[in-house]
Amino acid sequence: MSVKEWPVSERPREKLQTQGAEYLSDAELLAILLGSGSGGQDVVSFARRLLSDFGGVGALLTATPEQLLACNGIGPARVNQLRVVLELSRRYLKWQLERSDGFTEPTMVKDYLTSQLRHQGREVFAILLLDSQHRLLRYEELFQGTINAAPVYPREVIKLVMQYNAAAVILAHNHPSGVAEPSQADQRVTERVKKALTLIDVALLDHFVVGAGDPISFAERGLL
């Protein structure tokens, strides 16, 4: 039975119109985006299969094009649809952080950093440059390393801070292994960067480690 033959109250598009997006399941939202099913499956069943195969929305949206194309029913057009959704979410979070109230919501910062770093196959060291009101000036990925390490040079952080006249900084990096627990090396790098920033009177507000779960905050851990 196709979705058009379902009771009106159970069809995703109609539920969206009458109840609102927040009342739809992940599969129903994805079904609306995809528009049609595949291989004899209705679109909702197809969406459920994709979510099951990839392990949820986050893993689906951050999958590589090659991983997506290897899945039956996904071609280049659908890969582009999913990439657009992820990029729109990143830009929305960035817009929120650029507003004056962006950093009153720590979870928003974590969400933004997760969207930028969790899918990376290598360790990436990034910086958030903030103005005097702690609004986001720029997000920059400074260094990329092997799957286990990224070389971090405080002088490059200082150069970027001076270039954008930043008043405060947040550091972030990912652990491709999925384990976000800060290492001794992470703590040493943080101390080096903090000391360098102190010389130019710029505050280091936090350092986040992004892994498979919730990002870990150095500030929340009392490590700054």
Summary of the structure (lengths in Angstrom):
residues: 224
radius of gyration: 20.7
end to end distance: 58.1
largest distance: 68.2
contacts: 661
relative contact order: 0.09
helix: 52%
strand: 16%
